[in-house]
Amino acid sequence: MVTTAAVAPAPVKEADKKVELMKEIRAHEVAIGELNNLPPSRVVYQKTCNLFFRKSIKLAVTSEQKQIDLAKSRLEKLDLA
């Protein structure tokens, strides 16, 4: 008779979390750089969940900057822990 035990997922290491947060921050920085290279009259589509919303470049840059700030604060919390 063969029995199977439930295998718990391996805990994510703190170093892995830091690397993922740094990648996320870098991706948002690249997005801001790309948005800043577009003409101001352009509109962009920003994905929120599974939907795309039409926004001005200024609003999209602001949103990306907020995401950077959130990721940096999470990174600081990891460093303090």
C-alpha positions as CSV (number, residue, x, y, z in Angstrom):
1,M,0.0,0.0,0.0
2,V,1.3,3.4,-1.0
3,T,0.5,6.5,1.0
4,T,1.2,10.1,0.1
5,A,1.8,12.9,2.5
6,A,0.9,16.5,1.8
7,V,4.1,18.4,1.0
8,A,4.2,21.9,2.4
9,P,5.6,24.5,0.0
10,A,9.1,25.5,0.8
11,P,9.3,28.8,2.6
12,V,10.4,31.7,0.5
13,K,13.7,33.0,1.6
14,E,14.1,36.6,2.6
15,A,16.9,37.1,0.0
16,D,14.5,35.8,-2.7
17,K,11.9,38.3,-1.6
18,K,14.5,41.1,-1.8
19,V,15.5,40.1,-5.3
20,E,11.9,40.0,-6.5
21,L,11.2,43.5,-5.0
22,M,14.3,44.9,-6.6
23,K,13.2,43.5,-10.0
24,E,9.8,45.0,-9.5
25,I,11.3,48.4,-8.7
26,R,13.5,48.2,-11.7
27,A,10.6,47.3,-14.0
28,H,8.6,50.3,-12.7
29,E,11.6,52.6,-13.3
30,V,11.9,51.3,-16.9
31,A,8.2,51.9,-17.4
32,I,8.6,55.5,-16.2
33,G,11.5,56.0,-18.6
34,E,9.5,54.7,-21.5
35,L,6.5,56.8,-20.6
36,N,8.7,59.9,-20.4
37,N,9.9,59.3,-23.9
38,L,6.4,59.5,-25.4
39,P,4.9,62.7,-26.7
40,P,2.6,64.5,-24.1
41,S,-0.4,64.3,-26.4
42,R,-0.4,60.4,-26.4
43,V,-2.6,58.4,-24.2
44,V,-1.6,55.1,-22.8
45,Y,-3.4,52.0,-21.5
46,Q,-2.5,50.8,-18.0
47,K,-3.3,47.3,-16.8
48,T,-5.1,47.1,-13.5
49,C,-5.9,43.5,-12.6
50,N,-7.2,42.0,-15.8
51,L,-8.5,45.2,-17.3
52,F,-6.8,48.0,-19.3
53,F,-7.7,51.6,-18.6
54,R,-6.9,54.6,-20.8
55,K,-4.9,57.2,-19.0
56,S,-2.8,60.2,-19.7
57,I,1.0,59.8,-19.5
58,K,1.1,62.1,-16.4
59,L,-1.4,59.8,-14.6
60,A,0.4,56.7,-15.7
61,V,3.8,58.0,-14.4
62,T,2.2,59.0,-11.1
63,S,0.8,55.5,-10.7
64,E,4.1,53.9,-11.6
65,Q,5.9,56.1,-9.0
66,K,3.4,55.1,-6.3
67,Q,4.2,51.4,-7.2
68,I,7.9,52.1,-6.8
69,D,7.3,53.8,-3.4
70,L,5.2,50.8,-2.2
71,A,7.9,48.3,-3.3
72,K,10.6,50.4,-1.6
73,S,8.7,50.5,1.6
74,R,8.2,46.7,1.5
75,L,12.0,46.3,0.9
76,E,12.8,48.6,3.9
77,K,10.5,46.4,6.1
78,L,12.4,43.3,5.0
79,D,15.7,45.0,5.8
80,L,14.5,46.0,9.2
81,A,13.2,42.5,10.0
